[in-house]
Amino acid sequence: MRGRYRLPMTSPEPEPLPGTDTTRALRPRVTCRRCHRPLHDPESRMLRLGPECRDPAERVARFEVEQETLPGV
C-alpha cells in the first residue's frame, strides 16, 4: 500500500518583490593591486590602484630613442 501523503516536488524559487532584487545592484569587489584595500572611486577601480598607492611619476614611462627619418616623409 502506498502512502497517502505525497511530498511536493521541488517548487521554483519565489520571485523577489519589485525593487528588492539586489543581485544586479551589487558591484564586484575591486581591491588595490598594492595594498589590497577595497576601492570605491571609479577612477581607482578602473586603474586598480588606490589614490595613496598611485604615484604620478609612475604612470607612463617614456623612452626617447633617436631614429632616422623615414624616406619619403
C-alpha positions as CSV (number, residue, x, y, z in Angstrom):
1,M,0.0,0.0,0.0
2,R,1.3,3.4,-1.0
3,G,1.4,6.3,1.4
4,R,-1.5,8.7,1.4
5,Y,0.7,11.8,1.6
6,R,3.0,12.8,-1.2
7,L,5.8,15.2,-0.8
8,P,5.5,18.1,-3.2
9,M,8.1,18.3,-5.9
10,T,10.7,20.9,-5.5
11,S,8.9,24.2,-6.1
12,P,10.6,27.0,-8.0
13,E,12.2,29.8,-6.1
14,P,9.7,32.7,-5.5
15,E,10.4,35.8,-7.4
16,P,11.5,38.8,-5.3
17,L,9.3,41.8,-4.9
18,P,9.8,44.6,-7.4
19,G,12.6,46.9,-6.2
20,T,14.1,44.4,-3.7
21,D,16.3,42.4,-6.1
22,T,19.8,43.3,-5.0
23,T,21.8,40.9,-7.2
24,R,22.0,43.5,-10.0
25,A,22.7,46.4,-7.6
26,L,25.9,44.9,-6.1
27,R,29.1,45.8,-7.8
28,P,32.0,43.4,-7.8
29,R,34.6,44.0,-5.1
30,V,37.8,45.6,-6.6
31,T,40.9,45.9,-4.4
32,C,44.1,47.8,-4.8
33,R,46.9,45.9,-6.5
34,R,49.5,47.1,-3.9
35,C,47.7,47.4,-0.5
36,H,44.7,45.1,-1.3
37,R,42.2,47.6,0.3
38,P,38.8,47.9,-1.3
39,L,38.4,50.6,-3.9
40,H,35.3,52.8,-4.3
41,D,36.3,55.7,-6.6
42,P,35.5,54.9,-10.3
43,E,39.0,56.0,-11.5
44,S,40.7,54.0,-8.8
45,R,38.6,50.9,-9.7
46,M,39.5,51.3,-13.3
47,L,43.2,51.6,-12.6
48,R,43.1,49.1,-9.7
49,L,45.2,51.4,-7.7
50,G,44.1,53.5,-4.8
51,P,44.9,57.2,-4.5
52,E,47.6,56.6,-1.8
53,C,49.3,53.9,-3.9
54,R,49.2,55.8,-7.2
55,D,52.3,57.8,-7.9
56,P,52.0,60.3,-10.8
57,A,55.7,59.8,-11.8
58,E,55.0,56.1,-12.4
59,R,52.0,56.4,-14.8
60,V,53.8,56.2,-18.1
61,A,57.5,55.8,-18.6
62,R,58.7,57.4,-21.8
63,F,61.9,56.4,-23.5
64,E,63.3,58.8,-26.1
65,V,65.0,56.9,-28.9
66,E,66.9,58.6,-31.7
67,Q,65.7,57.4,-35.1
68,E,66.4,58.3,-38.6
69,T,63.6,59.8,-40.5
70,L,61.6,57.6,-42.9
71,P,62.3,58.1,-46.5
72,G,59.6,60.0,-48.3
73,V,58.2,61.6,-45.2
